[in-house]
Amino acid sequence: TGFSHGVWGEVLYPGGRGTLLYKFAAEKGRFAEARLNMSMRKYWEKIPYRIQISTDEGKTYFTLLENQPMREMDLSDKIKGKTSFLLRISAANKGSQDCSIFYGIKLQGKIE
């Protein structure tokens, strides 16, 4: 909610706040390992953001990264043995122009 579809990804208008929620599920088996990498714009100074995961269907969330340059994140210790997890991205545009914070999500992993 709060984001709009733009040419370069999900966009927040000036003064806007938004949350994106993605569910990743193993069709068969359980997650054994996973690494997350997001292609981000260098606007995080103007657009505070938080990336979190939940392994209990959204009851509780663990913050992976907040207001820092993006880096690859190893999720293995948090999702190992789980059949699914939620990825939540929250952001606020404090700038004066429409802005997208990221334009790609890459999840690599192993299901056993």
ABEGO torsion letter per residue (X at the ends): XGBBBBAAEBBBBBGBBBBBBBBBBBABEBBABBBBBBBBBAAAAABBBBBBBBAAGGABBBBABBGBBBBBBBAAAAABGBABBBBBBBBBBABABBBBABABBBBBBBBX
